[in-house]
Amino acid sequence: MATDNPGQATFLELFFDLVYVFALTRISARAFEDLAVDEGTAHGWSAVTGGGKTLLLLLGLWSVWQGTAWVTSRYDPRHAGVQSIIITALVASMVMGVAIPRAFTATGLMFASAYVIAQVSRPLILLVALGPHRYRRLKLRMTIVFAATGVLWITGALLPTNPKVVLWTAALSVEYLAARFGWPVPGLGRSTISRWDIAGEHLADRYQQFFLVALGETILVAGLAYSTGPYAEGHPAAFALALATSILLWRIYIQRAGQILGEAVGKARHPANIGRSAADTHLVMVVGLTAVAIGYELVISHPMEHPPVAWLAMVIGGPVLFLAGRARFEFEVFGRVSPSRWIAVLVLLAATPLLVHAAALVASTTAVVVLAAVAVTDARRAHGRPPEAAAPPF
């Protein structure tokens, strides 16, 4: 059942990814409703709490996707047991996506139940399918952890909003920490992640594909927001800036590091370590892209309004998060970071206090100009030079 470098993703894995196009649009729609209240104004603590709850749901979706991606990169994705894991995760992710808009009210149990089923079934199926295998104890520990946190998820789903948020946050925190420290369980020990066997090319391919899913979601949100009209002053410009931003984000991502992640994983002393680190950086970039998509909808809907701080957290904060994650990504592949990344982040942050007093369209324009400068700098640095080889520090 162990994978023998499966290479590119299977059709079933790509089908699984398509569910996340829908799920991410539900995340963006939920955040937009929290921010665009009272004709485009979002105030203080409600925007913060709404954003935090939406982030919690996004992290839950990411956890299901990432766990499934790691399974197909460690075991043969053509095996019937692994395919059953993918299909279960696919159905669960679709249910979670449907439940997202009212996950903290009417559909909390739907979201939590789908999440727990996806997380518990994955190691449980592997525990049965692996038979006598050196990773059986790891799957047992994972099953125990997810079963324990599953109690928090289901219990939280039955409670009012505030205790629900507390229990779901605690459950996610335990799961992320357990994964970080090798799934420790008293009496059963823990694993050393650096010793895990993975198919680096396949895992890199999966992260790249999810980034494209998130990028595609930004284009979908921009198109849906613009197609509803009205086509008045500022709306065409806001739509054009949204498309330009998506293109620039794609260009910055693929500029060398995004193309050779698989090569970097293959060259790493501990492939599983760079795989785990790449998971974190791609999560940061995906959160950034999700914020960018929310910013598209806000600006396209209200291009000439002065943006509240919560809006700027999306329009400017989205690119900032993406660039921060992309800087870390560059370090993972090359062991260095281009100064243009941090300079761009500082410029965007410095401009934010001024953008509160300008139209939302000006904030989008600022983001596009800064991202274009990064893309041009990358192109000039690479022009006339041989392609840079991967040199991971791990």
C-alpha atoms as one frame of an Amber mdcrd trajectory, in Angstrom:
protein
   0.000   0.000   0.000   2.971   2.336   0.426   3.303   4.830  -2.381   6.004
   4.469  -4.984   6.193   8.094  -6.106   2.685   8.441  -7.583   3.721  11.664
  -9.356   0.820  13.876 -10.354  -2.532  13.786  -8.621  -5.129  11.251  -9.718
  -8.462  12.285 -11.245 -10.195  11.453  -7.958  -7.902  13.863  -6.098  -8.617
  16.604  -8.638 -12.335  15.892  -8.263 -11.888  16.250  -4.495 -10.219  19.647
  -5.027 -13.222  20.907  -7.002 -15.346  20.727  -3.859 -13.080  23.333  -2.307
 -13.877  25.851  -5.037 -17.432  25.779  -3.700 -16.401  25.632  -0.035 -14.082
  28.630  -0.337 -16.800  30.701  -2.025 -19.009  29.966   1.005 -16.210  31.199
   3.263 -15.934  34.428   1.253 -19.707  34.919   1.172 -19.953  34.455   4.937
 -17.197  36.982   5.610 -18.710  39.454   3.140 -22.037  39.325   4.980 -20.240
  40.046   8.258 -18.398  43.037   6.798 -20.924  44.570   4.394 -23.675  45.412
   6.867 -25.684  48.619   7.076 -24.896  49.565   3.492 -21.246  48.803   3.550
 -20.140  49.645   7.057 -18.552  47.248   9.502 -17.760  48.372  12.998 -15.294
  47.401  15.663 -15.604  44.208  17.578 -18.319  42.613  15.431 -15.999  42.625
  12.423 -13.199  41.074  14.489 -15.360  38.330  15.954 -16.995  37.617  12.613
 -13.604  37.357  10.949 -12.321  35.075  13.706 -15.268  32.704  13.329 -14.848
  32.589   9.567 -11.131  31.857   9.984 -12.022  28.992  12.336 -14.204  27.413
   9.638 -11.488  27.907   7.029  -8.931  26.186   9.253 -11.309  23.259   9.639
 -11.640  22.924   5.864  -7.877  23.164   5.449  -7.289  20.480   8.072  -9.485
  17.994   6.194  -7.845  18.805   2.848  -4.300  18.682   4.194  -4.823  15.391
   6.019  -6.164  13.829   2.842  -3.278  15.217   0.767  -0.734  13.721   3.154
  -2.415  10.319   2.925  -2.206  10.280  -0.874   1.433  11.362  -0.659   2.378
   8.573   1.736   0.249   5.749   0.329  -0.824   4.654  -3.128  -3.774   6.906
  -4.130  -5.002   4.120  -6.420  -5.518   1.733  -3.488  -9.197   1.089  -2.679
  -8.716   2.034   0.975  -7.107   5.367   0.104  -9.797   6.093  -2.485 -12.471
   5.466   0.141 -10.702   8.051   2.333 -10.740  10.594  -0.508 -14.433   9.998
  -1.260 -15.365  10.284   2.425 -13.407  13.547   2.685 -15.026  14.795  -0.536
 -18.560  14.241   0.750 -17.701  15.622   4.198 -16.096  18.754   2.708 -19.155
  19.358   0.541 -21.429  19.087   3.581 -19.138  21.429   5.516 -19.272  23.916
   2.648 -23.077  23.829   2.618 -23.132  24.346   6.389 -20.641  27.251   6.494
 -23.035  30.235   6.144 -24.958  29.227   9.321 -22.345  27.047  11.004 -22.600
  28.969  14.279 -26.401  28.827  14.380 -28.667  26.354  12.590 -26.142  24.105
  10.819 -23.446  23.752  13.476 -24.130  20.054  14.031 -23.998  19.431  10.276
 -20.591  21.096  10.001 -19.150  19.403  13.097 -20.457  15.942  12.235 -19.030
  16.084   8.695 -15.699  17.299  10.038 -15.433  14.575  12.692 -16.405  11.835
  10.227 -13.708  12.969   7.785 -11.007  13.193  10.445 -11.763   9.998  12.379
 -12.442   7.800   9.342  -9.090   8.602   7.704  -6.737   7.036  10.277  -9.323
   4.367  11.112  -9.505   3.146   7.501  -5.707   3.164   7.289  -5.486   1.283
  10.576  -7.529  -1.521   9.025  -6.019  -1.329   5.533  -2.383  -1.227   6.609
  -2.423  -4.596   8.335   0.898  -5.396  10.055   2.803  -2.197   9.323   5.216
   0.096  11.133   2.765   3.010  10.899  -0.158   1.185  12.540   0.649   2.640
  15.955   0.709   6.154  14.439  -2.758   5.644  12.939  -4.027   4.362  16.271
  -2.762   7.490  18.018  -4.329   9.714  15.342  -7.651   7.911  15.721  -7.582
   8.430  19.494  -6.765  12.142  19.166  -9.463  12.819  16.567 -12.016  10.813
  18.549 -11.209  12.875  21.652 -11.409  16.218  19.846 -14.513  14.979  18.056
 -16.297  15.070  21.424 -15.444  18.772  21.632 -16.687  19.389  18.088 -20.033
  17.622  18.607 -20.582  19.053  22.091 -19.785  22.549  20.836 -22.261  22.149
  17.977 -25.067  21.693  20.527 -24.200  24.854  22.492 -24.790  28.593  21.862
 -22.371  30.571  19.726 -19.767  31.691  22.284 -19.154  28.313  23.978 -19.275
  26.720  20.530 -16.429  28.950  19.364 -14.429  28.136  22.498 -14.807  24.362
  22.161 -14.176  24.320  18.405 -11.091  26.493  18.830  -9.816  24.186  21.575
 -10.427  21.124  19.380  -8.570  22.606  16.418  -5.710  23.743  18.639  -5.279
  20.250  20.083  -5.308  18.729  16.595  -2.767  21.163  15.167  -0.471  20.754
  18.170  -0.796  16.974  18.061   0.172  16.956  14.389   3.095  19.260  15.106
   4.473  17.016  17.862   3.966  13.628  16.240   0.524  12.710  17.603   1.615
  11.944  21.195  -0.686   9.706  23.247   0.180   8.556  26.790   1.340   4.947
  26.729   1.629   4.884  22.922   4.500   7.335  22.404   4.872   9.805  19.547
   6.383   9.981  16.041   9.303  11.923  14.638   7.959  13.744  11.594  11.362
  13.919   9.882  11.352  10.124   9.596   8.035   9.913   7.778   8.205   8.618
   4.207   6.421  10.821   1.666   6.324  11.184  -2.105   7.697  14.717  -2.304
   6.742  15.405  -5.913   3.172  14.351  -5.268   2.809  16.406  -2.081   4.282
  19.467  -3.794   1.859  18.964  -6.672  -1.057  18.843  -4.240  -0.084  22.108
  -2.537   0.311  23.817  -5.903  -3.102  22.578  -6.984  -4.774  23.846  -3.831
  -3.159  27.230  -4.332  -4.671  27.302  -7.838  -8.057  26.337  -6.377  -7.845
  29.276  -3.964  -6.682  31.575  -6.758  -9.515  30.390  -8.978 -11.937  31.178
  -6.176 -10.768  34.811  -6.182 -11.597  35.069  -9.894 -14.963  33.393  -9.356
 -15.876  35.797  -6.535 -14.830  38.812  -8.615 -16.893  37.625 -11.564 -19.980
  36.919  -9.461 -19.722  40.277  -7.663 -19.380  42.234 -10.920 -22.065  40.312
 -12.819 -24.781  41.373 -10.376 -24.287  45.039 -11.356 -24.981  47.894 -11.309
 -22.349  48.999 -13.824 -21.943  52.479 -12.412 -18.981  54.723 -11.656 -15.993
  52.779 -10.381 -17.433  49.286 -10.841 -15.620  48.409 -14.109 -12.349  49.736
 -12.671 -12.804  47.688  -9.480 -13.407  44.559 -11.538 -10.350  45.237 -13.706
  -8.188  45.751 -10.619  -9.466  42.480  -9.158  -8.443  40.558 -12.279  -5.070
  42.298 -12.340  -4.501  41.365  -8.697  -5.251  37.679  -9.318  -2.892  37.591
 -12.290  -0.119  39.236 -10.267  -0.614  36.821  -7.364  -0.272  33.919  -9.786
   2.844  35.441 -11.329   4.540  36.053  -7.995   3.730  32.551  -6.753   5.101
  30.665  -9.762   8.235  32.786 -10.187  10.673  29.925  -9.814   9.902  28.783
  -6.246   6.335  27.855  -7.152   7.594  25.818 -10.083  10.212  23.712  -8.290
   8.733  22.887  -4.888   8.850  19.212  -5.847  12.557  19.501  -6.640  13.162
  21.176  -3.274  11.354  18.407  -1.411  13.401  15.831  -3.297  16.665  17.554
  -2.359  15.790  18.124   1.300  17.595  16.151   3.989  14.242  15.580   5.673
  11.467  15.729   3.021   8.687  15.417   5.608   9.967  18.522   7.414   9.842
  20.686   4.303   6.449  19.172   3.522   5.154  20.210   6.930   6.688  23.685
   6.598   5.212  24.090   3.101   1.809  23.204   4.559   2.074  26.130   6.964
   3.211  28.607   4.318   0.518  27.531   1.874  -2.072  27.920   4.618  -0.902
  31.514   5.168  -1.052  32.192   1.429  -4.510  30.616   1.109  -5.816  32.703
   4.015  -4.361  35.714   2.208  -6.115  34.745  -1.031  -9.397  34.267   0.817
  -9.059  37.766   2.278  -8.254  39.090  -1.197 -11.446  37.523  -2.571 -13.502
  39.120   0.204 -11.825  42.442  -0.598 -12.776  42.062  -4.274 -16.443  41.727
  -3.381 -16.375  44.673  -0.993 -14.624  47.011  -3.426 -16.641  45.943  -6.473
 -19.861  46.483  -4.495 -18.792  49.853  -3.003 -15.885  51.214  -5.100 -16.284
  54.891  -4.185 -16.932  54.535  -0.436 -14.292  55.212   2.183 -13.268  51.770
   3.431 -13.555  50.961   7.160 -10.519  49.386   8.779 -12.161  45.967   8.509
 -12.336  46.379   4.728  -8.686  47.368   4.524  -7.837  44.258   6.525  -9.104
  42.345   3.486  -7.983  44.577   0.601  -4.499  45.279   1.989  -4.139  42.550
   4.607  -4.812  39.836   2.022  -1.797  40.748  -0.148   0.310  41.256   2.997
  -0.468  37.725   4.206   0.190  36.309   0.751   3.567  38.046   0.495   4.554
  36.932   4.000   3.708  33.334   3.165   5.435  33.623  -0.191   8.585  34.920
   1.511   8.652  31.890   3.785   7.981  29.682   0.766  11.003  31.165  -0.979
  13.132  30.399   2.068  11.939  26.780   2.061  12.954  26.324  -1.569  16.116
  28.453  -1.785  17.198  29.150   1.791  16.892  32.906   1.221  14.249  35.636
   0.896  14.164  38.377  -1.751  14.094  41.880  -0.191  11.216  42.873  -2.482
   8.821  40.727  -0.440   9.410  42.522   2.852   9.703  45.943   1.241   6.304
  45.428  -0.369   4.788  44.330   2.950   6.150  47.427   4.685   4.878  49.737
   1.929   1.377  48.245   2.124   1.278  48.522   5.906   2.590  52.093   5.839
  -0.050  53.114   3.292  -2.961  51.653   5.268  -3.596  54.635   7.623  -3.824
  56.939   4.598  -6.166  54.660   2.660  -8.887  54.985   5.294  -9.486  58.508
   3.982  -9.653  57.556   0.291 -12.109  55.602  -1.840 -11.962  51.799  -1.663
 -10.859  51.863  -5.301  -7.660  53.645  -4.240  -6.829  50.826  -1.812  -7.222
  48.242  -4.588  -5.056  50.343  -6.883  -2.355  50.570  -4.209  -2.322  46.805
  -3.797  -2.041  46.277  -7.555   0.843  48.770  -7.911   2.824  47.181  -5.071
   2.239  43.631  -6.334   3.213  44.713  -9.857   6.463  46.131  -8.495   7.240
  42.774  -6.850   6.473  40.875 -10.060   8.642  43.207 -12.156  11.496  42.922
  -9.656  11.291  39.125  -9.822  11.321  39.171 -13.617  14.312  41.520 -13.786
  16.298  39.420 -11.325  15.680  36.262 -13.367  16.228  37.832 -16.790  19.302
  36.556 -18.599  20.272  34.145 -15.837  20.054  30.357 -15.787  17.125  28.982
 -13.752  17.983  28.917 -10.067  18.245  25.447  -8.570  16.486  24.461  -5.352
  18.609  24.691  -2.209  16.322  23.863   0.735  17.719  24.583   4.226  15.957
  21.570   5.779
